Amino acid sequence: MRFLRCADHGLLVELADLDEVLALYAALRAEPPPGVTDLVPAARTLLLHLAADADAGGVERAVRAAEPTAGSQGGDELLRVPVVYDGADLDEVAELTGLTRREVVDRHTAAEWTVAFGGFAPGFGYLAGGPPELTVPRRAESRTRVPAGAVGLAGEFSGVYPRESPGGWQLIGRTELPMWQVDRDPPALLRPGVRVRFEEVS
């Protein structure tokens, strides 16, 4: 665990891997140290936003004293995402994994995923916790346009594109559930800690 000051009111905690990030995030979300106003997880870091009058040294000591519990990163909220599994890369994913199309879909829907962190675009959540056999590389060449609602795989993660954008994830399906709406509270459905189950629809 390594601590780095980040601008005037931030403390960046570097950790060994995503599991450590999620476990610490869950512990600090349950009992935030005094002076911490927000927590922003990433793949191997956790950013703590501090109040202007926060004692950074005291926050660091509190974080070091926290007791993360492995497997506790999922929150109480469960989001069910209906998906039509007709993605352009479904056959390629099946070939990469040695599974059939049906087996890819079955494994994707059987897992309970958790939003590990956000990034890339507002409302885009990196979903962790899927089966290891669905770990696939990004496409060798990114697409210039991926439609909103496209469901994809990249590395150990799954995700849903919140809006049309370029992208290099392997597309396996699509959903009509809007991931990001500015007039909704909160705007993003996929927020860190939210548990996700994908459900196949026709």
PyMOL commands that set and color helices and strands:
alter all, ss='L'
color gray80, all
select helices_A, chain A and resi 18-30+56-65+90-97+101-110+132-134
alter helices_A, ss='H'
color red, helices_A
select strands_A, chain A and resi 2-6+10-14+36-41+45-50+78-83+113-118+125-128+143-146+150-154+157-160+165-167+170-174+195-200
alter strands_A, ss='S'
color yellow, strands_A
deselect
rebuild
show_as cartoon
